[in-house]
Amino acid sequence: MQTITVFGSAQPQPGSARYEEARDLGRRLAGAGYAVVNGGYGGTMEGVSRGATEAGGTAIGITCAAFDDRRAGGNAYLTRSIHAPHLLARLRQLVELGDAYVVLDGGIGTLLELLLVWNLLAIGAVHKPCLLIGAHWREVLGALSCQTQIGPQHTAMLQVVDTPAHAVRALQETLA
């Protein structure tokens, strides 16, 4: 079974638009036969895990000792939890376990994860699809292109899609 690593924010609450988007993504990924892996905590990580398990799928969470004092274990929807001893080990697991990556809206942690994967794509260390869900990513990539040395050859490594349905279709085409 192929595994999709999903990156996103810990902030969205159940019922919010971002949480429900993640839940829809998890449901669609599981329905297409993919397992999901994520950071294992709340927000969109919980949403994608919840959607996947509600659809009868697998949700793997990579929790981390660095967050133990602020978060009480992984979310309730994980079918498997892996506890990393530190943040770099967690990032490594998230990258290595994914056959592809999907990035939702998020904050600094999500940007760290995206930039790590993007850099690995740029240096040829990984050759896996990386999709970003949401039109706002076009603006983010445009700003980075204008304000840094990131060029079109770099932005071409990422695919921006508008919805979870588009993401799953793109993954099915790419990973088939």
N, C-alpha and C positions, 0 to 999 in steps of 0.2 A: 504494500500500500504506500502510495506517495504521500509525503507530508508537506504541508504548507505552513511556513512560519509567518505569523501575523504580528505586526508591530503596531502599537497604538497606546493611547493615553490611559492612565489609571484613574482619571477624574470623572468621566461620565457616569451618571447614576442610572439604575434601571428605569426604563420608561423614557429616558431622554432620546433625542434623535440620534446622537452618536452611538449610544449604547445599543439602540435597536438596529442601527445599520450594522454594527459588529455582530449582533445576534443573527441577523439575516445572512451575513457573510458566512458565519459558522454553519448555519443550517444548509446553505447552498453548497458549501465545500463538502460537508459530510454527505449530502445527497448525491454529489458527483463522485463519491468514493475516496475522498481525501481525508487524511487525519490532519488535525491542526495542532500547532505548537505555538505557545506564546509565553509571556513572562509570568503567567500564573496567578496574578493578583486580580484586583477589581477593575472597574471601568470597562474599556473595550476588550481587555483581556478576558474578563468574566463574560462579557457579552458574546464573544466569539466561541468561548468554551461552552456556554449555555446553549447557543444555537446548534453547535455540533452534537452535543450529547442529546438534546431534544430530538434531533434527527437520527439518533441511534449511532452516532459516530464516535470517534476517539478525540479527546482533548488532552494534550500533554502540556503541563506547566513547568517552566524552569524558574523556581524561586531562588532566592539568594540571601545568604547570611547578612549582606549589607543592609537589607531591609527588615530583618527579623524584629528589630526594636520598634518599627513603625507599622508593620502589617502582621496580622496574625495568620500565618500560614497561607496556603494557596486558596483559590476560590472553590466553592462547593461543587462546581460543575466539572472539575478535572477528573479524567479517568485514570490519569497517571501523573505523578508529581516527581520531579527531579530537583533536588536541593543542591545548588552550586555553592561552593565555599566563599566565592567572592565575585564581584561584578564581571571581571574579565572572563572568568570561567563560565558565567551565565551567558555572556555575549557569544562566546565560542560555541556553546551548546545550541543556542538559538540559530546561529549561522549554519553549523554543521548538520543539524537535524532537518533543515528545510531543503526540499527539492525545488522550491520556489519561495518567493517572499511577497507578501502583500503588506502595504503600509497604509494605515488609516491616519486620520488626523491625530495630532499629539503634540507634546511639548518637547523639552530638551532631551529627555530620554529617547523618545521616538526619533528625533533628529540624529542622535548618536547612533542608533541602530541603522537608520537609513544610510547615513554617511559611511559607516563601517562596511555595509554590504556594497554600497556604490564604489567605494575605494577598492574593495576586493574584486569587483567586476572590472574596474579600470586597469588594474595591474594584471588581470588574467588569472587571479588565484581561484576564482569561482566562475562558473559558466551556467548560471541559473537565472530564470526570469525574475524580474523585480517590478511589481505593479504598485502604483500609488492610486488610491481611490479618492476622488474628489477634484473638482475643477480648481480649487485653491492651490493645488500642487503645481498647476501650470504657471501661476503667478509666482510661487516660491522659486521654481526652476528658472523662470525668466529673470527674477531679481538676482539670483545667484550668477546667472550668465552675464548680467550687466555689471555686477559689482566684484566679480572674482575672475580668475583665469579658467573657469569652467566653460568649456566650449560645446558646440553642437555635437561633437563626437562623444562627449560625456553624457549629455542629456539624452542622447539616443539610446543609451544603455537602459533607460527606465521607460516604462510605459504608463502613462496616466490614463485611467479609465474613470467613468463617471459614477458607476454603481457597482454593488456587489455582484449583480447578475453579469455585468460586462466583465468583471474580473474573473469570474468562474469560467465564462466562455473563452476568454483569452488564455487562461491556464490550460483548459482542455485542448485548445488548438496547439499550444506550445509544448505541452508535456506528453502529447499523444505518441 
